[in-house]
């Protein structure tokens, strides 16, 4: 099986959106397909993130629950809402632009995600604004 390229997947997503519109069905099917490609290591996380941004913002929490293999805990709802809203809108806010309460909720959510992935034997790296700038990433 050949690995699909980012360009091929992007083109297929854009075609599907043109044919069917930005429907819930299109979003959910593509999110599931991209998750499978990611899980089988046929695409990188960075590719998956870029492709997900092309889709309507439907099924975000459910997508994360599938990734984590467990429901999102109620105490993490606010953190994930804030994180996903910014992530899916391509927003990178400066620390001073985020309220203290929101920082606490985001931190709890991200710590939970990190501990989950580490418990599954995955290496977790922290990406800072400085490391993104060094790699010319937004």
SVG drawing of the C-alpha trace seen along z (x, -y; Angstrom):
<svg xmlns="http://www.w3.org/2000/svg" viewBox="-24 -40 39 42">
<polyline fill="none" stroke="black" stroke-width="0.4" points="0.0,0.0 1.4,-3.4 1.2,-6.2 -1.1,-9.0 0.6,-12.4 -0.6,-15.5 -1.3,-17.1 -3.4,-14.1 -5.5,-14.1 -5.9,-17.9 -7.2,-17.7 -9.6,-14.8 -10.9,-16.8 -11.4,-19.9 -13.1,-17.9 -15.5,-16.3 -16.3,-19.6 -17.0,-21.1 -19.3,-18.1 -21.2,-17.8 -20.6,-21.0 -19.4,-21.4 -21.8,-18.9 -21.6,-17.1 -21.3,-13.8 -18.3,-15.0 -16.6,-16.3 -17.1,-13.2 -16.2,-10.7 -12.9,-12.6 -12.1,-13.0 -12.4,-9.2 -10.4,-8.5 -7.6,-10.9 -7.6,-9.4 -7.2,-5.9 -4.3,-7.1 -2.7,-8.7 -3.1,-5.6 -1.6,-3.4 1.2,-5.9 0.6,-6.6 0.5,-10.3 2.3,-12.5 0.5,-14.5 1.5,-17.8 -0.1,-16.6 -3.2,-15.5 -3.5,-18.8 -3.3,-20.8 -5.8,-18.6 -8.3,-18.8 -8.3,-22.6 -9.9,-22.2 -13.0,-20.5 -16.1,-21.9 -15.8,-22.0 -18.0,-19.0 -17.2,-16.0 -14.1,-17.6 -14.7,-16.2 -15.7,-12.8 -12.5,-12.7 -10.4,-13.4 -12.3,-10.7 -11.5,-8.2 -7.8,-9.2 -7.7,-8.9 -9.9,-5.7 -11.9,-7.2 -14.6,-9.9 -13.5,-13.5 -13.7,-14.1 -16.1,-16.8 -13.4,-18.6 -11.5,-19.0 -14.5,-20.3 -13.6,-24.0 -9.9,-23.4 -10.7,-21.3 -13.3,-23.8 -10.8,-26.7 -7.9,-24.6 -10.0,-23.2 -11.5,-26.6 -8.1,-28.2 -6.5,-25.1 -9.3,-24.7 -9.3,-28.4 -5.5,-28.5 -5.3,-31.0 -2.1,-31.2 -2.7,-33.5 -0.1,-35.1 -0.1,-34.0 -1.2,-37.5 -4.3,-37.2 -5.6,-34.2 -7.4,-34.6 -5.9,-32.9 -9.0,-30.7 -8.6,-29.6 -4.9,-28.9 -5.7,-26.6 -8.3,-24.7 -6.0,-24.4 -3.1,-23.3 -5.3,-20.6 -6.4,-19.3 -2.9,-19.3 -1.5,-17.5 -4.2,-14.9 -3.5,-14.4 0.3,-14.1 -0.1,-11.6 -2.5,-9.5 -0.1,-9.3 2.9,-8.6 0.9,-5.8 0.5,-4.2 4.3,-4.3 4.3,-7.3 7.1,-9.9 5.6,-13.3 7.4,-16.5 6.6,-20.0 6.4,-22.5 7.0,-26.1 6.5,-29.3 10.4,-29.5 10.7,-26.0 8.0,-26.7 9.8,-29.8 13.0,-27.9 11.1,-25.5 9.3,-28.3 5.9,-26.9 3.0,-29.2"/>
</svg>
